[in-house]
Amino acid sequence: MGLSRLAALHGVATSFSPSADVTVPVPEGTVVAVLAALGVDAATPEAVREALAAAESAAGSRMLPATVVVWAGEPLPPALTALPAGAELTVRPEEPAEVPPAPMCVPTGGTVPAESRPADVRAAVDPAAPAQGAPSRAPAAPGWWTEPPPGVHRLTVRVPGTPGRGSGSGEPVTETCTLVVAPAHVPQPPGRSHGFLVQLYSLLSARSWGMGDLGDLADLASWSGRSLGAGFVQVNPLHAAVLGNPTDPSPYRPSSRRFPDPVHLHIESVPEYGHAPDPAALDDLRRRAAELSEAVLNKGALIDRDAVWELKRQALDILVAVPLTPGRRAAYCDFLAEQGQALEDHALWCALAEVHGSDWHTWPAGLRDPRSPETARARGELLDRVDFHCRLAWLTDAQLAAAQRAAKDAGMAVGIVHDLAVGVHPGGADTWAQQDAFAHGMSVGAPPDAFNARGQDWGLPPWRPDALAASGYAPYRGLLRGLLAHAGALRIDHVMGLFRLWWVPEGRPPTEGTYVSHDAEAMLAVLVLEAHRAGTVVIGEDLGTVEPGVREALARRGVLGTSVLWFERDWSGTGRPLAPEEWREDCLATATTHDLPSTAARLTGDHVTLRHRLGLLTRPLDEERTEDGTDTAEWLGLLSRLGLLPEGGDDEEAAVRAVHRFLLRTPARMAGVWLPDTIGDRRPQNLPGTWDQYPNWRLPIADAEGRPVTLEELAASPRLHRLMDVLRLRQEPPRTRTAPPGARPS
């Protein structure tokens, strides 16, 4: 009981339920290892007793939790309403106030002392707050409370003379905690819209350097917004990858989630390109890049990210040597100031990785600490390379902004939808710069379930919930601000991770992991706050096993879910496909994702054949084909009954169109079209459970015959336009993009 109680106090599960009627105990050794990663010694019975006594004493003596969340327009949380009468609250705002913060006081006897009336607090905490009596909260808020402005603040509570508290009877007690004041929900998409889902690297154009880039993204957004009425383009994570050759091609295992990867730069769009002192060298690099593209598009080669980066790195070395104009120098300095220490750490890691390798755990001991004297000396010695990587972050940021600007200029309601990966590489820049925030010796994964009896280990170290709370969620806030800066929407991969994650101790199989909980209310509040500031829609990838209550909590805060056609069945009843009117409204509806078969492969059964060829089936091929065929036939039958498949089920292209007609019949706020589906591509971009057996993350978009297709060919594809006509016919009236002359400001 002692270990279970200790684990519960630290958010560590000692059992889990893979299904409603099954409970599986977590091995004691796992619980002990996870607690150790959280800084809690539970290795012996005596250590457990001491740790439990300390934890219970701390919990029992505190008035406040580590973080208090206040939602705008909603009743105050019990942590505040349960404070004793006479308690004084002082809120120190996130940004310095124009006047010193003044206390507010929980009244004794139901009256508000004049010195603690809300007017005084408003003047101190938020000089722009409405006057006394102007309602800024729900009526349930007590009269003594004046809501601070949205933000992450420091709350101090002082209780004067409370017997039984403090170092002696009657002595005042003072506590502080993080106070998150957030809007009630994130921004919502303006009306219904459809758009494309694409892995950017796979989208080559005639001008690409061997893989898709931010210039291609801007062009895709501009074309699809103007010509097809698309409202958004969703891309894979564009996070900075781990340096090295070979590097990990997965965009979901980056070095840093805070900063983008310069491999996505469109080199010719860098303003200094036209002023390079050696244009012949750039011409030679362009020629070699064209050869890379030629090999991918016409010779069966895979996308070689390392080869692309080597050419772009050489080009960028030339361009960074070009002096910046005064205006661009000023803009660069502003960027450095805005990004601060986080960018300097990221750039220094990149510079050190060029010298010592991409896993900081293998560096000389002194360099493993970003704040050591040895690291400070290295920073001075590598100043040019640090500046180089800072400059690349700035250039990439500018092209991300240009892509979103192109999308909005094309009339897109949302624009670019960026993707947030679950975690980062254990040897990358984020884990080096934020070592205290990560649980070392742990990896994020998934427990065993009906689809994977062995569980999953993703090789991503998790954030420590206690460290995040102690920092006021600074790493999380910085990450969100960076991603949201140029996003119309943010997709969060495995959004259930805001609530809990499956931790796997190093050296143990995924089956011997356990869940560790976050303060979900705080994680959601910070997300809502930052999305509100950026004006950004949020989409949660909530596929698979989802803890009860999670989808409801996300929906309450306006976070859209993700609904994939093939998974939308009446699982608690008949098991049959859900009729379109039974789908949820607050979601992105789609036919597939990057981890699933394309729609054509699903309809034809090609995905079963592929998994059989790679030895991934757990049952005989005939059984798999029979079950898959039955599943597909059920869906085709529903499509036919609804009149969405007039051509009949034998026409694969017509069936793909019918699937998308169905998505438009649902009330979903956003309908996503997997870009490879528009031309009948049958190859998945990623096949979970494979590494060398399948070229994950390295395939260009191809047609039904497997022939790679460029962006220019996509735009001219009759098959694509036949599919998109389905969506255009159901589209809302076109938006006016230009104000009439009389309405333009003079």
N, C-alpha and C positions, 0 to 999 in steps of 0.2 A: 504493500500500500504506500509506503514511503516514497519509493521510486515513481510510482504512478502519480502521486500527488505532486511531487517535484516536477515531473515532466509536464503535467497540466499547467502548473504555474508559469512555465516557460513556453507554452504553446506547442509542446511536442506530444504527438499522439502515441498511445501505447496499444492501440488496435485500430483497424479500419474495416470498412464494409464495402467490398466490391459489388455487392448487390443488396437489395433491401432485407433479405432474410439470412445474410451471411456476415459473420464478424470474424476477422482474422487477427490473432494477437501479433504484436510486433516483438521480435526477439529482444531480450533484455540487453544484449550486447549492442544492438542498434541504438536503443534509447540512451545508453551510457555514452556511446560515441557521439551522438548528435548533441547531447547536453554538453559534452566536452568542447565541441565546436562552438557552442554558445558561451563558453567560459565558465561552465558549471562542472565541478568535480563530483562525479557520482560513481567513482570506480569501486568504492568499498561501502559497506553498510554505515560505517562511521561517517564517511564523507557525505553520504546521502542525508544522514540525520543533521549534520552541520549545515549543509546547503539548504535543506528544507526549513530549518529553523530560521536561517537568515532570510530566506525568501518570504516566509510567512510573516516574519517580523516587519520586513519592509512593506509588504502589502497591507498589513494591518495598521501600520502607523501613518500611512499616507492618506491625505484627503483626496488627492487628485491622481488620476492615471497619468501615464507618461504623455499621452496626447488627448486633448479634448477637441471634439469636432462640433462646430455650430453650423447648421444648415440655414441659409437665409430663408426667412418666412416660416420656419418650423419651430416647434417648442424647444426650449433649451434642454440639453441632455441632463440626466440625473446627477452627473458629476458636479454640475453647477447648482441645480435646484436643491440638492441635498446638503449644501454647505450650511454651516451653523449660522444663526442670526448674528449679525454684527461683523461677519467676515468682510474684509476689504479686498477688492479685486483691482489689480492694476494691469492694464494691457499695454505692453510695449509693442507698437506696431512694427510690422516687417520693414517698412521704410521709415526713416526718421520723421517724426511729426514736427509741425511748425512750432508747437509748444510742448513742454514736458508732459508726460502722461499723468493724469490725475486718477486717484482711486475711485472706485464705486463701492458701495457698501450694501450688504444684505441687511435690510432694515430690521430692527427689533420692535416688536409690538405693532408691526404693520405700517409704520410711518417711515418716510424717507428723510433722513437728516439733510438740512439745507446744504451742508458742505459736500454731500455725496449725491446730489440730484443729478439725473442724466445730463442736464445741460452742461454741468461742469465736466462730466466725463466726455461728452461729445466734443467739447472744446479742446480737450486734451488729446483724445485718441483720434478723433476725426474732425478737424476744423470745418469740413464741408458738410457735416451731417445735418439733417433737417432739424428745424426748431422743435422745442418741446411740444409734444402732442401730435406731430406729424408721424403717422404710423410707418415704421420701417420693419416691423416684425409681425408675426401672427399674434392675435390677442392673448395666446397662452403664455407669452413672455412676461415675466414679472416686471413691475413698474420700475424696479431699481436697475434694470439691465438696459444698457445702450449698446447696440451691436457695433463692434469695430468694423472697419472696412474689410472687404475680402482680402485674405492673405494668410500667411503663416506667421503668427505672432508669438511672443512670450507672455504667458499669463502668470502673474504672481498673486498668491492668496495669502493674506495675513489674518490670522485669527487671534485677536487680543485676549489674553488671559483665559485659557480653557483648562480647567482642572483635569488632570490625568494626561495632558499632552505636554510636549516640550521637555526640557531638561529638568524642570521642577514644576510643582503644582502652580497653576495660574500664570505661567510664563507664556508669552505670545509664541505662536507657531507660524513660520513662513515657509511656503512651498512654491515652486515654480514648475511649469510644464509648457509643452507646446500647445498652442491654440490655433486650430485651423478653422477659419471662417470661409465657407464656400457657398457659391450659388446652389440652388436646389438641384440643378441638372445641367448637363452639357448642352451646347447648341445643337439644334436639330437641322437636318437637311431641308432646304426649302422646297417642299413638294416632292413628288416621286421622280426618280431619275434612273437612267440605265447608263452603264459604262463598261469599260474593259478592265480585265484583270490580266496582268502580264508580268513575266519575269524579265526585267529590263535587259539583262545580258543577252537574252535569247533573241532580241529584236534588232537585227542588223539592218542597216540601211546601206545605200550605195556609198555613203561617206564615212561609215563606221571604221574604226581601227580594230577590227577583229571581233568585236562584241558590241552590243547595244550601249548607248551612252546617254547623257543628259540632253544632248542636242536631239537625239532620236526621241526621247521622252517628250520634249517640248513640241516636236513636230507631230508626234502621234496625238498629243492633246489638242493641238491647233486644228489638225485635220478632222479628227473625230468629233470635236466640239462643233466645228463649223459645218461639216458635211453630213454628219450622222446624227446630230442632236445629242451626242453623248454628254452626260453630266459629270463624269469623273473617269480617271484612270488610276487603278490601284497597282502598285508595284511591289516587288519584293523588298526586304530590308536593304537599304543602301549604306549600312554601317561600315566603318573602316575594318578591313580584313587584317588578319595576322600577316605580317610580312614574312617572306620566305619563298623558296622554290624547291619543291612544290608547296603552295599554300593550300589551305582548306578551301575548296570551292563553294562550300555551303554558305549562303548569306545569313544563315541562322546560327552561326557560331563565330561571331566577329571578335576582333581585338577590342573594339570600343563601340558601344551603342550611342555614345554621346556625339561623336563626330563622323562625318560621311567619308566614304572611300573615294580618293581622287582618281581611281581607275575609271570612274564613270565620267570624268571630264571629257568634254568635246574640245579637243586641243585647238582647233582652228577658231573657236569662239573666245579664247583667252585674248583680251585686248592687246596684250603685248606681242601677239603672234606676228602682226604686220610690221613690227619694228625689230625683229631679231637680227643680230649682226651677221648671222651665217644662215641665210635662207636655204642654201643648198643642203645643209645638214638636215634641216626640217623636211625638205623635199625628199631626201633619201629615206627618212623615217616614215614619211607618208607612203612612199612606194612599198616599203617593207610591210607596213600595216595593211596595204591593199592586198598584198600577197597572203597575209593571214586571213583576211576576209574571203578571198578567192578560194582558199583551201577549205574553209568552213562551208561556203555556199555551193561550191561546185566539185569538190574533191573528197567529200565525206569526212573531213577532219572535224574533230570536236573543238569547241570553243576553248582556247588556251589562255586563261586569265593571266598566267605568269608571263607568257610571251607578250601579251597586250601591255601589261604593266611595264615591262622592261622598255618597250618602245616609247610609251608615254612618259616614263621617268626620264629618259634621255631628252625627250622634247621639252619637258618641264624644266630640266636643268638649264636648257638654253633660254627659255622664256623668263625664268626667275632672275636670270642675270641682266635682263633688260631693265634699266632704271624706270621706276614708276613716275608718272607725272605727279605734280603737286596734289592734284585732286585725288588721284588714286592712292597716293601715299597717305593722305589724310583719312581716306576711307579705310585703308588697311589698319592704320593706328586705332581707329575707332573700333574696328572688329577685334583687335587684340585686347583692347580695354574691356569690351563687352564680355569676351570669353574668359579672360583672366587666367587664374592659376590652372583651371581645368585644361585649357588649350596648351599652356606651356608644358604641363605634365605629359599630355598626349604626344606633343611634338618631340619632347625629350625621349620618351619611350621609343618612338620611331627612329630617332637618331641613334640611340643606344642599340636598338635591334639590328641596325645596319652593321654595327661593329661586332656585337657579341651574340647575335642570334635572336630568334623571335620568342624564346621562352625565358622570361626574366629569372626564373628559378635557377637557371644554369649560369647566370652572370656572376662575375666576381662579387664576393659577399657584400662589399660596401655599396655596390650599385643596386642591390636588391631593395634598398630603402630609399624611396624618392626624396627623403629629407636629410640624408646623410651628408657629411662633408665631402665624401668621395663623389657623390652624385652632383653636388654643387660644383666641384672642380670639373667634372665631365661636362656639365652644362656649359661652362665657359669654353672648354676646348672644342666643343661641338656646336658652337653658337651658330655658325653658318647653316649647318644641317637642321638645327632646331628651327631657325627662321624659314628654311626651305619648307619644312612640313607645316609650319604655321601658315605660310603663304598658300600651300595647296588646300588647306582647310578653308581659307578665305575664298579662293577661286571656286572651289566646289560649292560652297555656300551660295555664292553669287549665281551659279548656274542652276542650283535648286530653286532659288528665288525666280529666276527667269522662266523655268518650266512652269511653276505655279502661275506666274503672270501670263504666260502664253495660254494656259488653260482658261483662266478667267477672261482674258481678252477674247477667247473663242466662244464665250457665252456659257461656259460650264458652270453649273450651279454649285458644285463642290470643288472640282479641280483635282489635284493630285492627292491620292490616298497613300500615305506612307505606312510602313509596316514596322512594328517594334518587336524584335526577337525576344525570346524568353530570357536569354542570358548571354554570357560572353565566354570566350576562350579562357581557360585557366592561366595561360601564360601571357595574355595580352595586356594592352595598355590600361584598361580599366581596373583589372585586378592588381596591377602594380601600383597605380596611383591611389587607389582606394582600398588598400589592404585591410583596414579596420572594418570596412563595411561588408566584407565577404566572409563566408564560413569556409575556412580552409579545410581540406580533407573531405569535403562533401561535394556531391554532384546532384543536379536536378534530373529527374526522370519521371517515370510513370509506373504505378503498381501493376501487378498482373491483372488481366481482365479477360473477357471472353475472346478478344481478338489477339491477345499476346500473353500467353501463359507465363512467359519468362519476365514480364515487365520490361521497362526500358531505362537505359542510362544514357542521358544526352551529353554527358561530359561538360556540363556548365555549372560552375560554382554558384551557389545561391547567395543573395544578400542576407545578412543577419537582421532579422526583424528588430532586435533590441538596439543594434547599432544605427539603423535607420531612424528609429524613434529618438534616440539620444541626439542625433544630428539635426533634428527638426526636418527629417526627410530631405536633406540637402542634395544627396546624390540623385535621388529620384526626381526631385524638382528640376535640377539642372538637366537631366536627361530629357524630361518632357519638354522643357522650354526649347532645347535644341531641335528636337524632332518636330515640334509644332510650329516652329518659326515660319516655315514655307509649305505648310500642309493645309489642304482643304479638309482633310479628315485623317485620322490615325487609326489604323488597325492594330490591335494588340493581340499578338499570337498567344494562345493558351491563356486567355484572360482570367481563367480560374486561379492563376498564380497570384493575383492580387489578394486572394483569400488564403490560399495555402499551396504549398508545393511539396512534392514527394522528394525527400532527401535520401540519397544513397551514400552511405559511408564508403570511403576509399577502400578497395580490396574486398568489398562485399557485393554479391549479386543484387540486381534491382529488386528481386523478391524480398530482400532483407532490408528494405528501406522503411521510411515512415513519413507521415505528413507533419509538416511544421507550419503553424498558422502565422499569418501576418495580422496586424491590426487592420482588418478589411475596411472599417469605417474611415480610418485615417488615409489609407491608400486610395480609396475612392474619392475622398474629399480633395486630396492633392491633385488627383487626375482631373476632377471636375473644375477645380480652381484654375489650373493651367490651361485646360481646354477652353474655358470661358474667356480667359484673357486673350487667347489666340483666335477666338471665334471659330473653333475647329470641332467638327463632328467626330465622334469616337465610335469605333466598331470593335466589338469583342469577338474573338474567335472562340466560341463556346461549344465546340464539337466534342464528342466523346463523353466520358464519364464526368458528370457535373454534380457537385455537392448540392443537396437540396437547399433551396433558398438563394442560391447564387444568381441564377437568371433573374429572379424577381428583384434582388437588390440592385443588379445592374440596370434593369429596366426602369426602376424607380428613379435612377439618376440620369436617365436618358441615353445610356450606352446601348447602342444597337447590337443585336446578336448576329449570328451567322447561320443561315439555314441552307443546307445542301440537299437538292431534290431527292437523291437516292436514300437519304437517311430520314426523310420526313414521313414517318409512318405512325399509325396509332399503336404505339408500343404497349400502352397500358390496356388496350382493348383487343380489337380484331387483328392488329398487326398489318393491316392493309395500308396502301398509300393514302396520305392525307389529301382530301379534296382541297383545291386552292383556297377556298374561303375559310378553311380551318387553320391556315398558316398564321403565324404571328405577323403583326404589322411592323413592329420595330426591329427590323433586321435587314441585312444584306442577303438577298436570295440569289443563289447561283446553282449551276449544274455540277460544278466540280471545283477543285482547288489544285494547287501545285503538288500536293501529296497524293492526289487521287487520279484515277484514269481519266483521260479525256472523254468527252461525251461520245464521240465516235467509237472509241475503244470499248466503252461500257456497253453501247448498243450492239456491237458486233461480237462481244466476248473476247476480243483480242487481249484484253488485260489478263484474263485467266491463262491464256496460252503463254503470255510473256512470263507470268509468275511461275508457271510450270517449268518453262525452259530454264529458269534460274534456280529451280529447286526450292521455291518459297512456299509451295502448297503443303498443307498439313494433312490433306486428305487425297484420295485418288482423283485424278483429273476428271473422270466421268462424273463423280459426285459434285465436284466444284462447278463443272459446266452446267449440270442439271439445275443446281441451286441458283446459279447466276442467271441462267436462261429463264427460270421461273420468275425471279425477281424482275427482270427486264420486261417479261411478258405482262406482268401485272401493271407496270407503269404504262406500257404501250396500250394496254386495254383501257386504262383510265383516260389516256389522251384521246383515244378514239371515241370513247363514250361522250367526252366533252366536245367533240367536233373539232379538235385541234390537229388531227392527223388525217386530213381528207385524202392524202396521197396513198395511205396504207402503210403498214409497218415494215414492208420490205425495202423501202427507200430510206437508206441510212441518212442522207442529207436532209430529207423531209422530216425524219424523226428528230434530228437535231433542232430543226426549226420548231417542231411541235413542243419540244421540251422548253424552249424559250417563250413560246406562246403561253405555256402553262405558268411560267414564272411571272409573266405579266398579269395573269389572272389572279395571282395572290395579292394580298394587300401590302406586301413588302415595300418599305420606303425606297429601297435601292435594289436594282436587279443587275447583277454582274455577269458579263459574258467573258468567259475564258478565251483570250485572243486566239490561241491555237484552234479552238473549236470553230472559228469562223471559216477556216479552210480545211477542216477535216483531219487535222493532225491526230495521230493515234498513239503517239509516244508520250508517256508521262515525263514531266521535268524532273521529278524525284520519285524514287521507288523506295519507300521506307523498308528497312531491313537489309539493304544492300550497301556495299561500299565499292569494291573494285568490280563487282559483277555487272554493274550497270553505270552508265555515264551520267550520274546525277549532277544537275546544275551545269551541264556543259553542252546541252543540245540547243541548236537554233530552232526557231519556229519552222515547221515544215507542213507541206500539204498532205493530202490523203495517201499519196504515193511515197511519202517520206522525203520529198525534194525540198531542201531549205528554201525559204521564201523571204525576200527583203520587205522592208516597210513599203517601198514604192510598189512592189508587186501585190502586197496586201491591199493597198489602197485601190488598186485596179481590179481586184479579184471579183469576178461575177458571183462566185459562191458567197463571199463575204457580204456583198450587197444584197443578195437574196435573203440572207439571214437578218441583216440589219433593217431591211424593209419591214420585217415583222415588228421590230421595236419602234420604228419611226411611225408606223400607222397608229400605234397606241400612245404616242407621245403627247404631252400637254402642248398647248399653243406655243409657238416660238417666242422667246424672250426678246424684247427690244434692247439692242445693244448700244444704240446711239440715241442720245436725247435730241429732240427736235431743236432746230436752231434757236427758237424763241426761249427754250428752257435752259440753254447753255449759259453758264456764268460769264459775265463780261470781263 
